[in-house]
């Protein structure tokens, strides 16, 4: 691996030279803060919220403005008492630094609100504001020790006109207060303007790949840029993963990847990306998972699914899934109540059969035959077993082979372009030539 690889970021970006395409969000945030308006940055993990906070902090330090920016990482303090958090926040404000981990303060260090408020206001230079940036804010909102009174105390600081807040969270503050009713009554959650971080536009992601590779003196070829984006889509974190391996394996002279190297990049990318996709999958509702397992064609998706996929940054700016790899991943996740043997999906509760996203109109016998074969996908099912299942009343006394052939013929016709999946094991039975996705918890 090349030590000069510019696509190494997996966590927050500290160096402003590698911060890309959030100019609008940064300027909007700074403008609002300058007007005394608190800001809520919202977006799923790995979308760049912490990096944006770092750039605000760095710009304030180098710009020499009067306001004081202080960063505090709330992660790890989901069980701290109000007094302990007051002490931690006051120490961060006094340190005026960016801690990579939360400050080391004894968890039971007492600090009541009156002394906390006094310490905060005394730390603000005359004529300036304190901008208190609370990263991973979910940890505070989910803290059972923090009630509406704690957050109302923060709101009271903002009421002085000398303190503004920037929170960063995966969920909107409105959602967090709904999920954590103990904080719902606090007016603190009503003082924020929300800014949502989304994936890049496609052309912006492509320009990022060209820009950083060109700075090394060995730029990506256009074909390599296209290949990277075909894997990652325009999501900033996934672009970093795919581009890292592509840069390491490209031909430095041409900027191109050999076929074998493309396969390796794809393999390495999937090894890292799928864990993040799996987390996003776990965040979806059961109804969403069912829709995606049946079809990843979002043109027929319900609005609720589209909204939730957007909240998880799994859609590009055109409302399509980030990449074919992501679509394939979603389509092969096991879902309760579905019999899945892609491209076939059977909703057993509704006796509904879908192939390539299209519902099939089947007779009862056709459904029973397809369900039987798909349940044992990849295995030969004998004619005797099939006939017994389709015509149990005959109890093996009648030879229904001709009737079975008629059902098979009709079913193949309805399968259309996928008719080849229903194969004849001559003289033995039939096989559905696909791989079944094993049911969940199996």
C-alpha positions as CSV (number, residue, x, y, z in Angstrom):
1,X,0.0,0.0,0.0
2,X,1.3,3.5,-0.9
3,X,2.0,5.6,2.2
4,X,1.0,8.7,0.2
5,X,-2.5,7.4,-0.5
6,X,-4.8,10.4,0.0
7,X,-7.9,8.3,0.6
8,X,-7.1,7.0,4.1
9,X,-9.8,8.7,6.2
10,X,-12.1,6.4,8.2
11,X,-12.8,8.8,11.0
12,X,-13.2,12.5,11.5
13,X,-11.1,14.6,9.1
14,X,-8.8,16.9,11.0
15,X,-6.8,18.3,8.1
16,X,-8.7,21.0,6.2
17,X,-6.9,20.1,3.0
18,X,-8.8,16.8,2.9
19,X,-12.2,18.3,3.8
20,X,-14.4,18.2,0.7
21,X,-17.6,19.7,-0.5
22,X,-19.3,20.9,2.7
23,X,-18.6,24.6,2.1
24,X,-22.4,25.4,1.9
25,X,-23.1,23.7,5.2
26,X,-20.1,25.2,6.9
27,X,-21.0,28.7,5.7
28,X,-24.6,28.3,6.7
29,X,-23.7,27.1,10.1
30,X,-21.2,29.9,10.7
31,X,-23.8,32.5,9.5
32,X,-26.5,31.2,11.9
33,X,-24.0,31.0,14.8
34,X,-23.0,34.6,14.1
35,X,-26.6,35.6,14.4
36,X,-26.9,33.8,17.8
37,X,-28.9,30.9,16.4
38,X,-28.1,27.4,17.6
39,X,-27.7,24.7,15.0
40,X,-28.5,21.0,14.8
41,X,-26.4,18.9,12.4
42,X,-28.3,15.8,11.4
43,X,-27.1,12.8,9.4
44,X,-26.3,9.1,9.8
45,X,-23.0,7.9,11.1
46,X,-20.0,8.3,8.7
47,X,-21.7,11.1,6.8
48,X,-19.2,13.7,8.1
49,X,-20.8,15.5,11.0
50,X,-17.7,15.3,13.3
51,X,-15.5,16.4,10.4
52,X,-17.7,19.4,9.9
53,X,-17.4,20.3,13.6
54,X,-13.7,20.0,13.4
55,X,-13.5,22.4,10.4
56,X,-15.6,24.9,12.3
57,X,-13.3,24.6,15.2
58,X,-10.2,24.9,13.1
59,X,-11.5,27.9,11.1
60,X,-12.3,29.7,14.3
61,X,-8.8,29.2,15.6
62,X,-7.0,30.3,12.5
63,X,-9.5,33.1,11.6
64,X,-9.0,34.9,14.9
65,X,-12.7,35.7,15.4
66,X,-14.0,36.9,18.7
67,X,-16.2,34.0,19.4
68,X,-15.0,30.9,21.2
69,X,-15.6,27.5,19.8
70,X,-15.4,24.5,22.1
71,X,-15.9,20.9,21.1
72,X,-17.3,18.2,23.4
73,X,-17.7,14.6,22.5
74,X,-20.8,13.3,24.4
75,X,-20.1,9.7,23.5
76,X,-19.4,7.6,26.6
77,X,-21.4,9.9,28.9
78,X,-24.8,8.3,28.5
79,X,-25.0,7.5,32.2
80,X,-23.2,10.5,33.8
81,X,-25.0,12.6,36.4
82,X,-26.0,16.2,35.7
83,X,-23.3,17.4,38.2
84,X,-20.6,15.3,36.5
85,X,-21.6,16.6,33.1
86,X,-21.5,20.2,34.3
87,X,-17.9,19.5,35.5
88,X,-16.9,17.9,32.2
89,X,-18.4,20.7,30.1
90,X,-16.8,23.3,32.2
91,X,-13.4,21.6,31.9
92,X,-13.7,21.4,28.1
93,X,-14.6,25.1,28.0
94,X,-11.6,26.0,30.2
95,X,-9.3,23.8,28.1
96,X,-10.4,25.3,24.8
97,X,-9.2,22.3,23.0
98,X,-10.4,19.4,20.8
99,X,-10.2,16.3,22.9
100,X,-10.1,13.0,20.9
101,X,-11.7,11.4,24.0
102,X,-13.8,12.9,26.7
103,X,-11.9,14.8,29.4
104,X,-10.6,12.7,32.3
105,X,-12.7,13.9,35.3
106,X,-13.9,11.7,38.2
107,X,-17.5,10.8,37.2
108,X,-18.9,11.9,40.6
109,X,-17.2,15.3,40.7
110,X,-20.1,17.5,41.9
111,X,-20.9,20.8,40.2
112,X,-24.3,22.3,40.7
113,X,-26.0,24.3,38.0
114,X,-25.4,27.8,39.6
115,X,-21.6,27.3,39.7
116,X,-21.7,25.7,36.2
117,X,-23.5,28.7,34.8
118,X,-21.2,31.2,36.5
119,X,-18.1,29.3,35.3
120,X,-19.4,29.2,31.7
121,X,-20.2,32.9,31.5
122,X,-16.9,33.9,33.1
123,X,-15.0,31.9,30.5
124,X,-16.5,34.0,27.6
125,X,-14.4,37.0,26.5
126,X,-16.1,40.4,26.6
127,X,-18.1,41.0,23.4
128,X,-17.8,37.4,22.3
129,X,-20.0,34.3,22.2
130,X,-19.3,30.8,23.3
131,X,-20.1,28.2,20.6
132,X,-20.5,24.9,22.4
133,X,-20.4,22.0,19.9
134,X,-21.9,18.8,21.3
135,X,-21.0,15.8,19.1
136,X,-22.7,12.4,19.4
137,X,-25.6,14.2,21.1
138,X,-27.8,11.1,21.3
139,X,-25.7,9.9,24.2
140,X,-27.0,12.9,26.3
141,X,-30.6,12.7,25.1
142,X,-30.7,9.0,26.0
143,X,-29.1,9.5,29.4
144,X,-31.8,8.5,32.0
145,X,-30.1,10.8,34.6
146,X,-30.8,13.9,32.5
147,X,-34.3,15.2,32.7
148,X,-36.0,18.3,31.2
149,X,-34.4,20.3,34.0
150,X,-30.9,19.6,32.8
151,X,-31.6,20.6,29.2
152,X,-33.6,23.7,30.3
153,X,-30.5,24.8,32.1
154,X,-28.6,24.7,28.8
155,X,-31.5,26.6,27.3
156,X,-31.1,29.2,29.9
157,X,-27.5,29.7,28.9
158,X,-28.6,30.3,25.3
159,X,-31.1,32.9,26.6
160,X,-28.3,35.1,27.8
161,X,-27.3,35.7,24.2
162,X,-23.7,34.7,25.0
163,X,-23.9,31.0,24.4
164,X,-25.0,29.1,21.2
165,X,-25.0,25.4,20.6
166,X,-24.2,23.1,17.7
167,X,-25.4,19.5,18.2
168,X,-24.5,16.6,15.9
169,X,-26.8,13.6,15.9
170,X,-27.9,10.8,13.6
171,X,-31.5,11.6,14.3
172,X,-33.3,15.0,14.4
173,X,-33.8,16.6,17.8
174,X,-37.5,16.3,17.4
175,X,-37.1,12.5,17.0
176,X,-34.8,12.3,20.0
177,X,-37.3,14.1,22.2
178,X,-40.0,11.8,21.0
179,X,-37.9,8.7,21.8
180,X,-36.8,10.1,25.2
181,X,-40.0,11.6,26.8
182,X,-38.1,12.7,29.9
183,X,-36.6,15.5,27.9
184,X,-39.6,16.3,25.8
185,X,-40.9,19.2,27.9
186,X,-37.6,21.1,27.8
187,X,-37.6,24.2,25.6
188,X,-33.9,23.5,24.8
189,X,-34.9,21.4,21.8
190,X,-36.9,24.2,20.2
191,X,-34.1,26.7,19.7
192,X,-32.3,24.9,16.9
193,X,-32.1,25.4,13.1
194,X,-31.6,22.0,11.5
195,X,-29.0,21.3,8.8
196,X,-29.1,17.8,7.2
197,X,-25.9,16.3,5.8
198,X,-26.5,14.1,2.7
199,X,-24.3,12.2,0.3
200,X,-22.4,14.2,-2.4
201,X,-23.8,14.9,-5.8
202,X,-22.3,12.5,-8.4
203,X,-20.2,15.1,-10.1
204,X,-18.9,16.4,-6.8
205,X,-17.8,12.9,-5.7
206,X,-16.1,12.4,-9.1
207,X,-14.3,15.7,-8.7
208,X,-13.1,14.7,-5.3
209,X,-11.5,11.5,-6.7
210,X,-9.8,13.5,-9.4
211,X,-8.6,16.3,-7.1
212,X,-7.0,14.2,-4.4
213,X,-5.4,11.7,-6.9
214,X,-4.0,14.6,-9.0
215,X,-2.3,16.1,-5.9
216,X,-0.2,12.9,-5.7
217,X,1.0,13.4,-9.3
218,X,-0.6,10.1,-10.4
219,X,-4.3,10.9,-11.1
220,X,-7.0,8.4,-11.6
221,X,-8.1,7.7,-15.2
222,X,-11.7,8.6,-15.9
223,X,-12.5,4.8,-16.2
224,X,-11.1,4.3,-12.7
225,X,-13.2,7.2,-11.3
226,X,-16.3,5.6,-12.9
227,X,-15.3,2.2,-11.4
228,X,-14.9,3.6,-7.9
229,X,-18.2,5.4,-8.0
230,X,-19.9,2.2,-9.3
231,X,-18.9,0.5,-6.1
232,X,-19.4,3.3,-3.6
233,X,-22.0,5.7,-5.0
234,X,-21.5,9.3,-4.0
235,X,-21.5,8.7,-0.2
236,X,-18.3,10.4,1.2
237,X,-17.3,7.5,3.5
238,X,-17.8,4.7,0.9
239,X,-16.0,6.7,-1.7
240,X,-13.0,6.9,0.7
241,X,-13.0,3.1,1.1
242,X,-13.2,2.2,-2.6
243,X,-10.8,4.9,-3.6
244,X,-8.2,3.8,-1.1
245,X,-7.9,0.4,-2.6
246,X,-8.2,1.7,-6.2
247,X,-5.4,4.1,-5.6
248,X,-3.2,1.5,-4.0
249,X,-3.7,-1.0,-6.9
250,X,-3.9,1.3,-10.0
251,X,-1.2,1.5,-12.6
252,X,0.7,4.8,-11.5
253,X,1.5,5.6,-15.1
254,X,-2.0,5.2,-16.6
255,X,-4.2,5.6,-13.6
256,X,-6.1,2.5,-14.7
257,X,-6.9,-0.8,-12.9
258,X,-6.4,-4.2,-14.4
259,X,-9.4,-6.6,-14.4
260,X,-7.9,-8.7,-11.6
261,X,-7.2,-5.5,-9.6
262,X,-10.8,-4.4,-10.1
263,X,-12.0,-7.6,-8.6
264,X,-9.7,-7.2,-5.6
265,X,-10.8,-3.6,-5.0
266,X,-14.4,-4.8,-5.2
267,X,-13.7,-7.6,-2.7
268,X,-11.9,-5.3,-0.3
269,X,-14.6,-2.7,-0.6
270,X,-17.4,-5.2,0.2
271,X,-15.5,-6.6,3.2
272,X,-15.6,-3.1,4.8
273,X,-18.8,-1.6,3.4
274,X,-21.2,-4.5,4.2
275,X,-20.8,-4.1,8.0
276,X,-22.1,-0.5,7.6
277,X,-24.9,-1.5,5.3
278,X,-25.8,-4.2,7.8
279,X,-26.1,-1.5,10.5
280,X,-28.4,0.5,8.2
281,X,-30.5,-2.6,7.5
282,X,-30.9,-3.1,11.3
283,X,-32.3,0.5,11.5
284,X,-35.1,-0.2,9.0
285,X,-38.6,-1.1,10.0
286,X,-39.8,-4.7,9.2
287,X,-42.2,-3.3,6.6
288,X,-39.2,-1.6,4.9
289,X,-37.1,-4.7,4.9
290,X,-40.0,-6.6,3.3
291,X,-40.4,-4.1,0.6
292,X,-36.7,-4.1,-0.3
293,X,-36.5,-7.9,-0.3
294,X,-39.4,-8.1,-2.7
295,X,-38.0,-5.3,-5.0
296,X,-35.3,-2.7,-4.8
297,X,-37.0,-0.8,-7.6
298,X,-37.7,2.4,-5.7
299,X,-40.0,3.8,-8.4
300,X,-42.7,1.7,-6.8
301,X,-41.6,2.1,-3.2
302,X,-43.8,3.7,-0.6
303,X,-43.0,7.2,0.7
304,X,-42.1,5.9,4.2
305,X,-39.4,3.6,2.8
306,X,-37.9,6.4,0.7
307,X,-37.8,8.7,3.7
308,X,-36.1,6.2,5.9
309,X,-33.6,5.3,3.2
310,X,-32.8,9.0,2.8
311,X,-32.4,9.4,6.5
312,X,-29.8,6.6,6.4
313,X,-28.0,8.3,3.4
314,X,-28.5,5.2,1.3
315,X,-29.9,7.3,-1.6
316,X,-28.2,9.6,-4.0
317,X,-29.5,13.0,-4.8
318,X,-31.8,11.5,-7.5
319,X,-33.5,9.3,-5.0
320,X,-31.9,6.0,-6.2
321,X,-29.9,3.6,-4.2
322,X,-26.2,4.5,-3.9
323,X,-25.0,1.6,-6.0
324,X,-25.8,-1.8,-7.5
325,X,-23.8,-3.5,-4.8
326,X,-25.9,-1.9,-2.1
327,X,-29.1,-3.0,-4.0
328,X,-27.8,-6.5,-4.2
329,X,-26.9,-6.5,-0.5
330,X,-30.4,-5.3,0.5
331,X,-32.1,-7.9,-1.8
332,X,-30.3,-10.8,-0.2
333,X,-31.0,-10.0,3.4
334,X,-33.3,-12.6,5.1
335,X,-36.7,-11.3,6.0
336,X,-39.2,-13.0,8.3
337,X,-42.3,-14.4,6.5
338,X,-40.6,-14.4,3.1
339,X,-39.3,-17.4,1.1
340,X,-36.4,-15.9,-0.8
341,X,-34.6,-17.6,-3.7
342,X,-33.5,-14.6,-5.8
343,X,-34.8,-13.5,-8.2
344,X,-37.9,-15.2,-6.7
345,X,-39.6,-14.0,-3.5
346,X,-42.7,-15.6,-2.0
347,X,-44.7,-13.7,0.6
348,X,-46.1,-16.8,2.4
349,X,-48.7,-14.9,4.4
350,X,-50.3,-13.6,1.3
351,X,-49.4,-16.4,-1.1
352,X,-47.9,-13.7,-3.3
353,X,-45.1,-14.6,-5.7
354,X,-42.7,-11.9,-7.1
355,X,-40.0,-12.5,-9.7
356,X,-37.6,-9.7,-10.6
357,X,-39.9,-7.3,-8.8
358,X,-43.0,-8.4,-10.8
359,X,-45.9,-10.2,-9.2
360,X,-47.0,-13.4,-10.9
361,X,-50.7,-14.4,-11.3
362,X,-50.6,-18.1,-10.4
363,X,-53.2,-20.8,-10.0
364,X,-53.3,-22.7,-6.8
365,X,-51.4,-25.7,-8.2
366,X,-48.8,-23.4,-9.8
367,X,-48.2,-21.7,-6.4
368,X,-47.9,-24.9,-4.5
369,X,-45.4,-26.3,-7.0
370,X,-43.3,-23.2,-7.1
371,X,-43.4,-22.9,-3.3
372,X,-42.4,-26.6,-2.9
373,X,-39.4,-26.3,-5.2
374,X,-38.3,-22.9,-4.0
375,X,-38.3,-24.1,-0.4
376,X,-35.7,-26.7,-1.5
377,X,-34.0,-24.5,-4.0
378,X,-31.0,-26.1,-5.6
379,X,-32.2,-29.6,-4.7
380,X,-34.0,-32.2,-6.9
381,X,-37.6,-32.9,-5.7
382,X,-38.9,-36.2,-7.0
383,X,-42.1,-36.4,-9.0
384,X,-43.6,-38.7,-6.3
385,X,-43.1,-36.0,-3.6
386,X,-44.5,-33.3,-5.9
387,X,-47.5,-35.3,-6.9
388,X,-48.2,-36.2,-3.3
389,X,-48.1,-32.5,-2.3
390,X,-50.2,-31.2,-5.2
391,X,-52.8,-34.0,-5.2
392,X,-52.8,-35.4,-1.7
393,X,-56.3,-36.9,-2.1
394,X,-55.0,-39.4,-4.7
395,X,-52.7,-40.9,-2.0
396,X,-50.3,-42.2,-4.6
397,X,-52.9,-44.3,-6.3
398,X,-53.1,-42.2,-9.5
399,X,-50.2,-41.3,-11.9
400,X,-50.4,-37.5,-12.3
401,X,-47.2,-37.1,-14.3
402,X,-49.1,-35.7,-17.3
403,X,-51.0,-33.3,-15.1
404,X,-47.7,-32.3,-13.5
405,X,-46.1,-31.6,-16.9
406,X,-49.0,-29.4,-17.7
407,X,-48.6,-27.4,-14.5
408,X,-44.8,-27.1,-15.1
409,X,-45.4,-25.9,-18.7
410,X,-47.8,-23.2,-17.6
411,X,-45.6,-22.1,-14.7
412,X,-42.6,-21.8,-17.0
413,X,-44.6,-19.6,-19.3
414,X,-45.5,-17.3,-16.4
415,X,-41.9,-17.2,-15.2
416,X,-41.0,-15.6,-18.6
417,X,-37.3,-14.8,-18.8
418,X,-36.6,-16.7,-15.6
419,X,-38.2,-19.9,-16.9
420,X,-34.8,-21.6,-17.0
421,X,-34.8,-21.6,-13.2
422,X,-37.4,-24.4,-13.3
423,X,-35.4,-27.3,-14.5
424,X,-36.2,-30.9,-15.3
425,X,-34.1,-33.7,-13.7
426,X,-35.0,-36.3,-16.3
427,X,-36.6,-39.3,-15.0
428,X,-36.4,-38.1,-11.4
429,X,-38.2,-34.8,-10.8
430,X,-37.7,-31.1,-10.9
431,X,-35.3,-28.5,-9.4
432,X,-35.5,-24.8,-8.8
433,X,-32.0,-23.7,-9.9
434,X,-31.4,-20.8,-7.5
435,X,-29.9,-20.4,-4.0
436,X,-32.3,-19.9,-1.2
437,X,-31.6,-17.2,1.4
438,X,-31.9,-18.9,4.7
439,X,-34.6,-17.5,7.0
440,X,-33.5,-15.2,9.8
441,X,-32.4,-16.8,13.1
442,X,-31.6,-20.0,11.4
